[in-house]
Amino acid sequence: MRVESEFAPLRTVVVSRSEFHAPARAEILGHSMPVEDSAVEILNAVWGKDFGDVFPDRQKRWEAEREELADLLRRHGVEVLRPRLFTEVEKDAAGETGCANFFVRDPWFTVGDHVIEGVLQFPHRRMEVLPSRDLLLDRVLPAEAHYVSLPQPEVSPLGHPGSGPFLEGGDVLVLGKHVFVGSSGMATNDLGVRWLAKYLRPFGFTVTPVPLPEHVLHLDCAIGLVRDGLLIACPQRLPGGLPEPLRDWDRIEVGEDEAAAMATNGLPIDPDTYVIDVEFERVGKELEARGVTVEYLDFAVSRLFGGAFRCSTQPLLRAD
């Protein structure tokens, strides 16, 4: 189990399921859920309910999007694993908090040969690691890789997440021994960044915090690394600019509206092949002009929930 960078050849990956039982009321979240503007009405219709019960046709399309992504990756020779679904016991235990099993990028992640279970800030996502646990025990526990998890966060009233630590995979970008970690206050927080820096330092990694505006959930909603020397970025979402090691890279810039619709959230299969939504043909053409082969998929339903291809995948092996 090893991830050398965001764009090292993808060998083994976990592709998300499509489960969402919404919290009973908005106040439980503590923050506004980061969804596309077009999804606000949809979200308001599902408080306390299962998304698939309210929108069965969209649920089928959502599931199909993930299957189409899995099939595309298999055609490129990638081993695809899937988390299980929530059990009835788990769904009952979630209660009015709700539960989500839709973006496997966030509850755990891999840096080098370190597989790390994080802690998610939104209450309805706190159990999201559980459907992946069998995969982790099967693949990671017998391997030479390190396998650790963050300390359990404090118990706090619903709507008040407490001090954490919170650390989410969507905020973590890997570039060799450089690790960039976003922090907007909505997901990863300072305590989570400090924990990761302390853990990884003895292994030779440098952790660089990247401030994000408070409305941006994760770093991969602002930056996407395509290959060595090429990235996609939204300048409006990077108040401190790009991290120093990335400032000389060729960049494809996207605006706030494009970033909010997940233009930075594509997926490199290898340094020469990139998956992006059909919505972002302009970005795709800029990639193609730089010699990158672009694979287009329609991820419209997944994007309603504030994530796309990177959010929907979690690599266990990315290495030459």
Beta strands, then each sheet from edge to edge (+ up, - down):
strand 1: 2-3
strand 2: 10-15
strand 3: 19-21
strand 4: 79-81
strand 5: 99-101
strand 6: 108-111
strand 7: 114-117
strand 8: 146-149
strand 9: 172-175
strand 10: 178-183
strand 11: 206-211
strand 12: 223-227
strand 13: 230-233
strand 14: 250-253
strand 15: 267-270
strand 16: 273-277
strand 17: 293-297
strand 18: 313-318
sheet 1: 1+ 18+ 2- 4-
sheet 2: 3+ 5-
sheet 3: 6+ 7- 8-
sheet 4: 9+ 10- 11-
sheet 5: 12+ 13- 14-
sheet 6: 15+ 16- 17-
end
